[in-house]
């Protein structure tokens, strides 16, 4: 008789399968996105990242001030949309029209700029408003989002933008993070609610892969891509100091 895997064993096995599918499916999109990032770095232009709201903000945090992370990243943090300002409020505001576009316009993004939008679900009002405003301004947009979740969400769902559009339909390059509809993947015996969210794992893996590909392309092109070193390692503060001098006046979040 085959032994039944424990819940954590099943969870880690399913996460491994999702990561393997992500790697198998998204190499081309990662490469295209990395080419855009490297182009900005070669021109010494910032890479703007908007994590929209809720746990999608973790995506912009994963890009920013990270050991091994790109120094050119400038996150567009909006406190009214972040969980630190209140979980329920974050959910409520991300459903309101006229919020996401203000984040883009107040950052004064324009033609020639590059914006990465990390939105786990890719269909709420703030996300779509941000993408539409950026597109109107001639900004190149990369999305890291779940095609499955947005495509399986009913067109009349309360969180949707009135246009009913999905993020991947607006942007220039989409990296599908392969987050399944609803995020959670595990059922527990005698418990009614699914558990075991995977979005943070899959989004972070997508981001780290994109960063590594950007650095790899830079090396091939003879470009030394500036990256942060952990401040908790010997020499970290000294290495970062040179980049802080250069980027602190330009990246508001530093």
N, C-alpha and C positions, 0 to 999 in steps of 0.2 A: 504494500500500500504506500502510495506517495504521501510524504509528509506535507501537511498544509503549511505554507509559508506564513510567518507571523505578519502582522500589519506593517511594522517598520520594514521588514524584508521586502514585502510587496511594494511599499512606497518607494524605496530606493531602487528597486528593479524597474519600476515604471518611470521614475525620473531618468534613469540611465537610458531607457528607450527613447524618451522625449529628447534628451540631449543628443543621442545618436541621430535621430531624425532631423533635428535642427542642423547638425553638422552636415548631413548628407544633402539637405535641400537648399541651404542658404549660402553656400560658398560663393556663387556668382554674385549674389546681392551684397554680400560682405565685401567682395572685391571692388564692386562698382562704388559702394559707399566709401571705402577706404581711399580710392582714387580721388574722390571729391574732398575728403579730409586732407589728404596730402597736398592737394592743390592749394587749399587755404593756408596750410602751414608754410609751403614754399613761398607764398605771397605775404607771409607774416600777417594773416588775417585771423580773427577769432572764429572759433566754432561755437555757435550758440546752441544751447540745449534747453528744451522746455519739457519738464516732467509732468506738466498739467496739474494733476491733483491726486489726492489719496496715495495709494502705494505706487502709483506711476512715478511719483516724485523720486522714489528710490533710484529710478533710472538716471535722472539727472545728477543725483548724489554719487552714483557709481562712476560717472564720468569725471567728477570734479574732485581736485585736491586728493587724488588717490595714488597710493604707491604704484608706480609704473604707469600712471595716467598722463594724458596729454596736457601740457601746460597751456595750450591755446584754447582750452575749453572755458566758455563763459556761461554758467547756468543762469536761466531766467527764473529765479525763485520768486514765487508770489505767495506771501504768507496767508492771504485769505483763502487760498486753495489747498494749503498744506494741512496734514493731520495734526500738526502741532498747534494749529489754530482752532481745532475742534473737529472730530471725526464726522459727526452728522453735518456740520456746517460745510465741510469740504465736499461731501456728497451733494448737498443741496446746491452749492454755488457752481459746481461743475456742470450742472444741468441748466444753468441760466444762460441765455443768449447775451452777448455783449460783454462778456468777461474775458474770454481767451484772446479775442482780437485786441483788447486794450493792453494785454501783456506784450504783444508783438509791437504794437504802435508806440508804446512808451519806451521800448528798447530801441526805437528808431531804426529797425532793420530795413535794409534797402537792397536794390539790385547789386549782386556781387556777394552778398552775405550768404552764409550757409546755416541752416537751422535743422537740428535733430529734434524730433518730437517723440518722446517716449510715452506711449499711451497703451496700457495693457489691453484695453478693450476697443479703442479706436473708433468710437462712435458718439461720445457724449458732446453736448453743446459747446463746452469750452474748448475741447480738442478740435472740433471742426471749425469753429470760429477762428482759432489760432492759425490753422492751416490755410483757410481761405484768405485771411488777412496777409499772411506771409506770401502766398501765391500772388495776390494782387500787387504786392510791393516788388515782385520780381525776385524773391528770395528762392534759392534752391533748397528743397526740403527732403530730408531723409526721415522715414518713419520706422520706429521699432515697435511693432504692434502685433496683435493676434488676428490674423485673417479669419480664423475659424470662429472666434467669438463674435466679431462684428457681423459676419455673414449669417450667423445663426440667431442674431438678435432681431426680433420682429421690428418691422418698419415703424410700427406705432408705439414702440416701447417708450416709456416716460422720459428716459434719460437721453433719448436721441435728439440730435440737432433737427430743427424743422425741415431742413433740406433732405433728410434721410440718408445723407451720404456717409460712406465709410472713409476713414483716414487714408487707406491705401489707394483709394480712387482719386485722390487729390495730389499726392506727393510725387516726387521725381523718382525716388528709390525706396522700396519697402523691404525691410528685414523682418520676415515673419518670425516672431519669437516662439511660435508653436504652443502658446498657452491654450489649453483646451477650454471650451465653453464653460464658464462658471469657475475656472481656476482650480478648484479642488478635484482630486482624483481618487480619493479613498472612501470606501464605505466601511463602517465599523459594525460588527454584529450587534443587533438590538439597539442601534442608535439611528435616529431618523435623518440626520443631517450629514452630507458629505463633508469630509475634512481632508487635510493634506494639500494645502495650496502649493503651487509650483511656480508662480509667476516671477517671484524674486530670483529664483535660481536660473530660470530660462532667460530672463531679461539681462541679468548680470553676465551670464555666459555669452550672450550675444554681444554685449558691450565690450567685454574683455577680448573677444575674438576680433571685433572691429578695430580696437586699439592695436592689437598685435599685428594685424594685417597692414595697418597704416604705417607702423614702425618698420615692418618688413619691406613694404614698397619704398619707403624712404631710404632704407639701407641700400636697396637695389639701385636707386636713383642717385646715390651719393649724397643724400640729405640726412643730416643728423637731426632727428625729431626730438624736441625738448620734452622730457618726461620728468615727473616728480619722483623723488626717492622717499621712502618711509622716513619720517622724522624720528622714528623710534629705532633707527639703526645708526651705527657709527658713520659719521660723515654726512648724514642726511640733512641736517640743518645747514651745513656749509654749502652743499650742492644746491639745495633749494633756495638759498639766499640769493644766488645769482639770478635765478628765474623770477623770484619775487620782486627784485628790483626792476626787472623788465616788464612783468605782467601785472603787478599790483595797480599801477595807474590805469590799466585798461580793463581789467576784470573786476567788476564791482563787488563780487562775492568774496574776493580774497581779503 
